C-alpha cells in the first residue's frame, strides 16, 4: 500500500457552530498549511482546535448538526467530500475502536480503503510495533487500558498511511514511556511518508523536536500567532500565557500541601482488582484521611483506573476490602460496594477517564443539578450549589449547551463539576487535567486544593507530574503484575 500524497490544507474565512449553540466554535479562520508541513496547533480550551481537526477529517456532518461559513479544503477540494484522505486520532480512543480483537481493529481502516488482503497484515504488524503495543493480534480490545486504547487507535491511523495526519491530544493519557514511543512512531511515519501533520496538544514541549511550525487559535476567532516554534514561543510568550496556552517554563507553581487531619475516611486492605475474574492489581493497602490527596501513578496497563473504580464503590473487589470511616458509613454499612447509587453519589464522587461515560442530561446546567437533586436539595439550594461551579470552572457561557457538544477540556471540567455538585466527602478523579489549557489547569488545581483545605479527600489517577506536585499528600505507584501472577 503506497503512502497517501502529502496534503495541502486551506481555510478561507472558515467557521463552524454546533447546532443549538450561540457561539461559533471556530470563526473567521484564514490558514494555509502546505503539503508536508508539521504543525503544532495550540489555543485555549474551547478555542476550536478539535473542531478544526474534525472539519479537516470531514466529520462535522451537515446542516442538521451545525452551521458552516467560508471554505475548508484539502488540495483545493472540500474537506467534507474527501473522507479517507485524512487520518484523525480523536481525544476519546474508545470512539475509534470498532472491533473486538486488536489485529482486526487495526486492519479495519486499510480494509475499508480497499487494500489487498496480503498487504493488510504486514501493515497491521508494522503499525502495532510502531506504537509499542506488544500484544497478540487476537487480544481483546475491551481488555485494554485507556492508554493502550490510545495507542491502538494511533496504530489504526498509521496502517492507513494517510496524506494528512490529525492528532487530537494523542499522548494525554499515556505514561512517559508511552509518550516517547508514540512521538517516535509519528516521527518515523512522517519521515517515511512525508505526510502533513497537524497535532493538538496542550503540553507543547513533547512535540517541539518534530514540528516546524506553531499555529495558535484565538479564543474569539482567527489566529493569535503563527510561525516557527522558537519565534512564537519566544516573542509571543506573554500573550500566549495570558490566553492560557502552555508555554515551556511558564507553568504555575504551587507549594505542596500537607494533610492536617487524622480522621480516616477510607482504607483499602489487601485489595485486589480486575475485570470479571481477571486480577490486574493486588495487594493494595492504603489509608485516606480527610483533606488528604492520594495520587495513583504508574505505567499504562497497571490497573490504576480499575483500582479507582473499586475504591469508588463502582466495581467489586476480587480480593481484600474497601471500607470507609464510621462517619461516612451508609445505614451502618462501611463497604461502598454495598451502597445504593444515591448513597454513593453523595459520599464518594467519581470522575471517569472518559467524561462522556457519565453524562445523562441534555444541558450542562441540568447535568450539574443531578447530584444535588439526588441529595434531596430544593431548587433554590441546587442553584446555590451549582452556580459557583459554573463560574469557577468556566462553564457559565455554555450552561445551556448539550454536554456532548463541548470541547474535550470543557467536558473534563464538567465531569469534575458534576461530581463536586453532590458535595461528596471523597472525590475520585481519573486523569482530571486532561485537555486543560494552562489557565483552566491552574484554576482546577486551586479548586481542588481549596476542597482539601475544607476536608474533602481526593484520589487522583494521573500521569501529570505537575498536578501530582501541586496536590498530592500521598502517592501510590502501581506496576503491571507479572504475567504468571495474573489470574
WOJO-V527721 format. One record per pair of residues at least 24 apart in sequence whose ideal C-beta (glycine too) atoms are under 10 Angstrom apart, sorted by sequence separation. I is the first residue (numbers start at 1). J is the second residue. If there is no record, write none. Layout:
I/J
I/J
This chain:
8/32
9/33
10/34
24/48
25/49
26/50
55/79
56/80
58/82
59/83
127/151
128/152
130/154
131/155
147/171
149/173
150/174
165/189
179/203
182/206
183/207
186/210
216/240
219/243
264/288
265/289
266/290
279/303
280/304
312/336
313/337
324/348
389/413
390/414
393/417
409/433
411/435
412/436
427/451
442/466
445/469
446/470
8/33
9/34
23/48
25/50
26/51
54/79
55/80
57/82
58/83
84/109
103/128
106/131
127/152
130/155
131/156
147/172
148/173
165/190
204/229
208/233
218/243
219/244
264/289
265/290
280/305
281/306
286/311
311/336
312/337
313/338
345/370
346/371
365/390
368/393
389/414
392/417
409/434
410/435
427/452
441/466
445/470
7/33
8/34
9/35
25/51
26/52
29/55
56/82
57/83
58/84
102/128
128/154
129/155
131/157
146/172
147/173
148/174
180/206
183/209
184/210
214/240
217/243
263/289
264/290
265/291
266/292
280/306
281/307
284/310
310/336
313/339
322/348
345/371
346/372
364/390
408/434
409/435
410/436
432/458
441/467
444/470
445/471
7/34
8/35
24/51
25/52
57/84
58/85
59/86
106/133
127/154
128/155
131/158
146/173
147/174
151/178
154/181
155/182
158/185
162/189
179/206
183/210
216/243
262/289
263/290
265/292
279/306
280/307
284/311
310/337
314/341
345/372
368/395
389/416
390/417
393/420
408/435
409/436
413/440
417/444
420/447
424/451
433/460
444/471
6/34
7/35
8/36
9/37
57/85
58/86
84/112
127/155
128/156
130/158
145/173
146/174
147/175
150/178
154/182
158/186
161/189
165/193
171/199
172/200
204/232
205/233
217/245
261/289
262/290
263/291
264/292
266/294
275/303
278/306
313/341
346/374
347/375
367/395
389/417
392/420
407/435
408/436
409/437
412/440
416/444
420/448
432/460
434/462
436/464
442/470
6/35
7/36
8/37
25/54
26/55
56/85
57/86
59/88
84/113
126/155
127/156
129/158
130/159
157/186
170/199
172/201
204/233
216/245
259/288
260/289
261/290
263/292
274/303
281/310
342/371
345/374
346/375
388/417
389/418
406/435
427/456
428/457
429/458
430/459
431/460
432/461
433/462
434/463
441/470
5/35
6/36
7/37
9/39
25/55
56/86
57/87
58/88
84/114
107/137
125/155
127/157
128/158
145/175
148/178
151/181
155/185
158/188
163/193
165/195
166/196
167/197
168/198
169/199
170/200
171/201
172/202
259/289
260/290
261/291
273/303
313/343
314/344
344/374
345/375
346/376
365/395
410/440
413/443
417/447
425/455
426/456
427/457
428/458
429/459
430/460
431/461
432/462
433/463
434/464
6/37
57/88
59/90
102/133
106/137
124/155
127/158
128/159
147/178
151/182
154/185
158/189
161/192
162/193
163/194
164/195
165/196
166/197
167/198
168/199
169/200
170/201
172/203
214/245
259/290
260/291
261/292
272/303
273/304
275/306
313/344
343/374
364/395
365/396
368/399
386/417
389/420
390/421
409/440
413/444
416/447
420/451
425/456
426/457
427/458
428/459
429/460
430/461
431/462
433/464
436/467
16/48
56/88
57/89
103/135
105/137
123/155
124/156
126/158
127/159
147/179
150/182
154/186
157/189
161/193
163/195
164/196
165/197
166/198
167/199
168/200
169/201
171/203
174/206
259/291
260/292
273/305
274/306
312/344
313/345
342/374
364/396
367/399
386/418
388/420
389/421
409/441
412/444
416/448
424/456
425/457
426/458
427/459
428/460
429/461
430/462
431/463
432/464
15/48
18/51
53/86
57/90
102/135
103/136
104/137
126/159
127/160
162/195
163/196
164/197
165/198
166/199
167/200
168/201
169/202
258/291
259/292
273/306
274/307
284/317
341/374
342/375
364/397
365/398
366/399
388/421
423/456
424/457
426/459
427/460
428/461
429/462
431/464
433/466
17/51
54/88
101/135
102/136
103/137
104/138
105/139
124/158
125/159
127/161
151/185
158/192
161/195
162/196
164/198
165/199
166/200
167/201
169/203
257/291
258/292
259/293
273/307
275/309
313/347
314/348
342/376
364/398
365/399
366/400
386/420
413/447
433/467
16/51
25/60
53/88
101/136
102/137
103/138
123/158
124/159
147/182
154/189
158/193
171/206
257/292
259/294
272/307
273/308
282/317
284/319
285/320
290/325
312/347
313/348
363/398
364/399
365/400
367/402
368/403
385/420
386/421
409/444
432/467
15/51
16/52
53/89
54/90
101/137
102/138
103/139
105/141
123/159
170/206
171/207
204/240
257/293
271/307
273/309
274/310
282/318
283/319
284/320
286/322
288/324
289/325
312/348
314/350
363/399
364/400
365/401
366/402
367/403
385/421
420/456
431/467
53/90
101/138
102/139
104/141
122/159
123/160
170/207
273/310
281/318
282/319
283/320
288/325
290/327
311/348
312/349
313/350
363/400
364/401
366/403
385/422
433/470
14/52
16/54
50/88
53/91
100/138
101/139
102/140
103/141
121/159
123/161
272/310
273/311
279/317
280/318
282/320
284/322
287/325
290/328
312/350
314/352
362/400
363/401
364/402
385/423
429/467
16/55
100/139
101/140
102/141
105/144
120/159
131/170
268/307
271/310
279/318
311/350
312/351
362/401
363/402
364/403
382/421
432/471
15/55
29/69
30/70
35/75
50/90
100/140
101/141
167/207
208/248
271/311
275/315
278/318
279/319
312/352
362/402
363/403
11/52
14/55
25/66
28/69
29/70
31/72
32/73
33/74
50/91
100/141
101/142
102/143
204/245
205/246
274/315
277/318
309/350
361/402
362/403
364/405
18/60
19/61
24/66
26/68
27/69
28/70
99/141
100/142
102/144
132/174
202/244
204/246
205/247
268/310
273/315
274/316
276/318
308/350
361/403
362/404
364/406
429/471
9/52
18/61
24/67
26/69
27/70
29/72
98/141
131/174
202/245
203/246
204/247
205/248
268/311
273/316
274/317
275/318
308/351
309/352
359/402
360/403
394/437
11/55
16/60
19/63
24/68
26/70
97/141
105/149
115/159
202/246
204/248
205/249
267/311
273/317
274/318
308/352
309/353
359/403
377/421
11/56
19/64
20/65
21/66
24/69
97/142
115/160
132/177
133/178
201/246
203/248
266/311
272/317
273/318
274/319
308/353
358/403
359/404
377/422
394/439
19/65
20/66
21/67
26/72
102/148
106/152
109/155
110/156
113/159
115/161
132/178
266/312
271/317
272/318
273/319
364/410
368/414
371/417
375/421
377/423
394/440
9/56
18/65
19/66
94/141
97/144
105/152
106/153
109/156
113/160
131/178
266/313
270/317
271/318
272/319
273/320
305/352
356/403
359/406
364/411
367/414
371/418
374/421
375/422
393/440
18/66
19/67
93/141
105/153
106/154
108/156
109/157
111/159
112/160
113/161
132/180
133/181
203/251
269/317
271/319
272/320
305/353
355/403
356/404
367/415
370/418
371/419
373/421
374/422
375/423
7/56
16/65
17/66
18/67
106/155
107/156
109/158
110/159
111/160
113/162
132/181
268/317
270/319
271/320
272/321
273/322
304/353
305/354
355/404
364/413
368/417
369/418
371/420
372/421
373/422
375/424
394/443
16/66
17/67
94/144
102/152
105/155
106/156
109/159
110/160
131/181
132/182
269/319
270/320
271/321
356/406
364/414
367/417
368/418
371/421
372/422
393/443
394/444
15/66
16/67
17/68
93/144
105/156
106/157
108/159
109/160
110/161
130/181
131/182
269/320
270/321
271/322
355/406
367/418
370/421
371/422
372/423
392/443
393/444
15/67
16/68
17/69
94/146
97/149
103/155
106/158
107/159
108/160
109/161
130/182
132/184
133/185
268/320
269/321
356/408
359/411
368/420
369/421
370/422
371/423
392/444
15/68
16/69
93/146
96/149
97/150
102/155
106/159
109/162
131/184
132/185
268/321
269/322
355/408
358/411
364/417
368/421
371/424
14/68
15/69
16/70
92/146
93/147
95/149
96/150
105/159
106/160
130/184
131/185
267/321
268/322
269/323
355/409
364/418
367/421
368/422
392/446
393/447
14/69
15/70
93/148
94/149
97/152
130/185
131/186
267/322
268/323
355/410
356/411
359/414
392/447
13/69
14/70
16/72
93/149
94/150
96/152
97/153
129/185
130/186
266/322
267/323
355/411
358/414
359/415
12/69
13/70
14/71
15/72
92/149
93/150
96/153
99/156
266/323
267/324
354/411
355/412
358/415
361/418
12/70
13/71
14/72
92/150
93/151
95/153
96/154
98/156
127/185
130/188
131/189
266/324
267/325
354/412
355/413
357/415
360/418
389/447
392/450
11/70
12/71
13/72
14/73
91/150
93/152
94/153
97/156
130/189
264/323
265/324
266/325
353/412
355/414
356/415
359/418
388/447
11/71
12/72
90/150
93/153
96/156
264/324
265/325
355/415
358/418
10/71
11/72
12/73
89/150
92/153
93/154
96/157
264/325
265/326
351/412
354/415
355/416
358/419
10/72
11/73
127/189
130/192
263/325
264/326
265/327
266/328
353/415
9/72
10/73
90/153
93/156
126/189
264/327
265/328
351/414
352/415
355/418
9/73
10/74
89/153
263/327
264/328
351/415
8/73
9/74
10/75
14/79
88/153
89/154
263/328
350/415
351/416
7/73
8/74
9/75
10/76
349/415
351/417
7/74
8/75
87/154
89/156
267/334
349/416
351/418
352/419
7/75
8/76
11/79
89/157
266/334
350/418
351/419
6/75
10/79
87/156
88/157
89/158
349/418
350/419
351/420
5/75
7/77
9/79
87/157
266/336
349/419
86/157
87/158
348/419
349/420
7/79
87/159
349/421
87/160
345/418
349/422
86/160
87/161
88/162
345/419
348/422
349/423
350/424
7/82
87/162
347/422
349/424
355/430
84/160
86/162
87/163
88/164
89/165
90/166
91/167
92/168
345/421
346/422
347/423
348/424
349/425
350/426
351/427
352/428
353/429
354/430
355/431
9/86
85/162
86/163
87/164
88/165
89/166
90/167
91/168
92/169
93/170
345/422
346/423
347/424
348/425
349/426
350/427
351/428
352/429
353/430
354/431
7/85
84/162
85/163
86/164
87/165
88/166
89/167
90/168
91/169
344/422
345/423
346/424
347/425
348/426
349/427
350/428
351/429
352/430
353/431
7/86
84/163
85/164
86/165
87/166
88/167
89/168
90/169
91/170
345/424
346/425
347/426
348/427
349/428
350/429
351/430
352/431
353/432
355/434
4/84
5/85
86/166
87/167
88/168
89/169
90/170
93/173
342/422
344/424
348/428
349/429
350/430
351/431
354/434
355/435
4/85
82/163
89/170
91/172
266/347
351/432
353/434
4/86
82/164
91/173
265/347
266/348
4/87
265/348
79/164
75/163
74/163
75/164
74/164
336/426
89/182
328/424
89/186
328/425
327/425
328/426
325/425
324/425
325/426
87/189
324/426
57/162
57/164
59/166
312/419
349/456
56/164
87/195
353/461
1/110
4/113
57/166
86/195
91/200
348/457
350/459
351/460
56/166
86/196
88/198
89/199
351/461
55/166
57/168
89/200
348/459
1/113
54/166
86/198
312/424
1/114
53/166
313/426
1/115
52/166
53/167
54/168
312/426
314/428
1/116
53/168
311/426
312/427
313/428
50/166
52/168
312/428
311/428
312/429
1/119
50/168
312/430
1/120
49/168
50/169
309/428
49/169
308/428
1/122
178/299
307/428
308/429
309/430
1/123
74/196
175/297
177/299
178/300
308/430
175/298
176/299
177/300
178/301
308/431
175/299
41/166
174/299
175/300
305/430
41/167
174/300
175/301
304/430
305/431
36/163
38/165
40/167
41/168
173/300
175/302
304/431
35/163
35/164
175/304
328/457
33/164
143/275
173/305
296/428
325/457
142/275
143/276
293/427
294/428
295/429
296/430
143/278
145/280
290/425
290/426
293/429
143/280
288/426
56/196
56/198
53/198
52/198
53/199
53/200
312/459
38/186
52/200
311/459
38/187
49/198
151/300
49/199
50/200
150/300
244/394
311/461
49/200
149/300
308/459
38/190
49/201
147/299
148/300
307/459
308/460
309/461
47/200
49/202
147/300
148/301
308/461
36/190
145/299
146/300
147/301
307/461
7/162
8/163
9/164
145/300
146/301
147/302
293/448
306/461
4/160
6/162
7/163
8/164
41/197
144/300
145/301
293/449
304/460
305/461
3/160
4/161
5/162
6/163
7/164
9/166
36/193
38/195
39/196
40/197
41/198
42/199
43/200
45/202
144/301
145/302
147/304
304/461
1/159
3/161
4/162
5/163
6/164
7/165
36/194
38/196
39/197
40/198
41/199
42/200
44/202
143/301
145/303
146/304
147/305
293/451
304/462
1/160
2/161
3/162
4/163
5/164
35/194
36/195
37/196
38/197
39/198
40/199
41/200
42/201
43/202
145/304
146/305
266/425
293/452
302/461
304/463
1/161
3/163
4/164
35/195
36/196
37/197
38/198
39/199
40/200
41/201
42/202
145/305
265/425
266/426
291/451
292/452
4/165
35/196
36/197
37/198
38/199
39/200
40/201
145/306
265/426
291/452
34/196
42/204
266/428
290/452
291/453
33/196
52/215
291/454
292/455
293/456
294/457
295/458
296/459
297/460
298/461
300/463
33/197
40/204
290/454
291/455
292/456
293/457
294/458
295/459
296/460
297/461
299/463
33/198
42/207
52/217
244/409
290/455
291/456
292/457
293/458
294/459
295/460
296/461
297/462
298/463
40/206
49/215
51/217
135/301
289/455
290/456
291/457
292/458
293/459
294/460
295/461
296/462
297/463
40/207
49/216
133/300
290/457
291/458
292/459
293/460
294/461
295/462
297/464
39/207
40/208
49/217
132/300
289/457
297/465
319/487
38/207
47/216
48/217
288/457
295/464
307/476
318/487
40/210
41/211
47/217
48/218
288/458
295/465
40/211
46/217
47/218
48/219
288/459
297/468
307/478
38/210
39/211
40/212
41/213
42/214
43/215
44/216
47/219
295/467
296/468
304/476
306/478
38/211
39/212
40/213
41/214
42/215
43/216
44/217
46/219
47/220
48/221
286/459
295/468
304/477
37/211
38/212
39/213
40/214
41/215
42/216
43/217
44/218
45/219
47/221
293/467
295/469
304/478
37/212
38/213
39/214
40/215
41/216
42/217
43/218
44/219
293/468
295/470
297/472
302/477
303/478
36/212
37/213
39/215
40/216
41/217
43/219
295/471
296/472
302/478
303/479
47/224
293/470
294/471
295/472
301/478
302/479
303/480
37/215
293/471
294/472
295/473
296/474
297/475
298/476
299/477
301/479
302/480
303/481
34/213
292/471
293/472
294/473
295/474
296/475
297/476
298/477
299/478
301/480
302/481
33/213
43/223
44/224
173/353
292/472
293/473
294/474
295/475
296/476
297/477
298/478
299/479
300/480
301/481
43/224
173/354
292/473
293/474
294/475
295/476
296/477
297/478
298/479
299/480
33/215
42/224
43/225
291/473
292/474
293/475
294/476
295/477
296/478
298/480
42/225
303/486
6/190
31/215
289/473
288/473
289/474
3/189
29/215
31/217
252/438
288/474
6/193
9/196
39/226
251/438
252/439
287/474
5/193
6/194
7/195
8/196
29/217
250/438
254/442
286/474
3/192
4/193
5/194
6/195
7/196
9/198
29/218
40/229
252/441
253/442
3/193
4/194
5/195
6/196
28/218
42/232
246/436
251/441
252/442
265/455
286/476
2/193
3/194
4/195
5/196
6/197
26/217
27/218
31/222
42/233
246/437
247/438
251/442
252/443
254/445
257/448
261/452
265/456
266/457
285/476
3/195
4/196
28/220
29/221
30/222
31/223
40/232
244/436
245/437
246/438
254/446
257/449
260/452
263/455
265/457
284/476
27/220
28/221
29/222
30/223
40/233
244/437
245/438
246/439
252/445
259/452
260/453
264/457
266/459
27/221
28/222
29/223
243/437
244/438
245/439
252/446
255/449
261/455
263/457
284/478
26/221
27/222
28/223
31/226
243/438
244/439
246/441
254/449
257/452
260/455
24/220
25/221
26/222
44/240
47/243
242/438
243/439
244/440
257/453
261/457
23/220
24/221
43/240
47/244
241/438
242/439
244/441
281/478
23/221
42/240
44/242
46/244
47/245
240/438
241/439
244/442
259/457
280/478
281/479
283/481
44/243
45/244
244/443
281/480
282/481
43/243
44/244
280/480
281/481
42/243
43/244
44/245
280/481
42/244
43/245
279/481
42/245
282/485
42/246
149/353
282/486
42/247
149/354
273/478
281/486
282/487
15/221
146/352
147/353
202/408
279/485
280/486
15/222
146/353
202/409
274/481
279/486
280/487
145/353
146/354
200/408
268/476
278/486
279/487
13/222
272/481
278/487
277/487
11/223
254/466
256/468
274/486
253/466
254/467
256/469
257/470
260/473
274/487
252/466
255/469
256/470
257/471
259/473
251/466
254/469
255/470
256/471
257/472
258/473
259/474
272/487
253/469
254/470
256/472
257/473
253/470
254/471
256/473
219/437
252/470
251/470
203/433
202/433
202/434
202/435
203/436
202/436
200/435
202/437
203/438
172/408
202/438
202/440
203/441
169/408
202/441
168/408
169/409
172/412
173/430
173/431
94/353
95/354
172/431
94/354
92/353
93/354
95/356
172/433
173/434
203/464
92/354
94/356
172/434
91/354
92/355
94/357
172/435
203/466
91/355
92/356
172/436
92/357
169/434
169/435
168/435
146/430
147/431
179/463
146/431
178/463
176/463
146/434
173/461
175/463
173/462
174/463
176/465
173/463
172/463
171/463
172/464
146/461
91/407
92/408
147/463
91/408
90/408
91/409
92/411
91/411
91/412
145/480
66/405
65/405
20/362
20/363
91/434
91/435
46/394
45/394
44/394
46/397
46/398
51/405
50/406
51/407
50/407
49/407
50/408
48/407
49/408
50/409
46/406
47/407
49/409
45/406
46/407
45/407
46/408
47/409
44/407
45/408
46/409
43/407
45/409
46/410
44/409
45/410
45/412
46/413
45/413
23/397
22/397
23/398
22/398
21/398
22/400
23/401
21/400
22/401
20/400
21/401
25/405
20/401
21/402
25/406
20/402
25/407
18/401
19/402
18/402
21/405
20/405
21/406
50/435
18/404
19/405
49/435
18/405
18/406
46/435
45/435
47/437
45/436
46/437
44/436
45/437
44/437
45/438
43/437
44/438
45/439
46/440
42/437
44/439
45/440
44/440
45/441
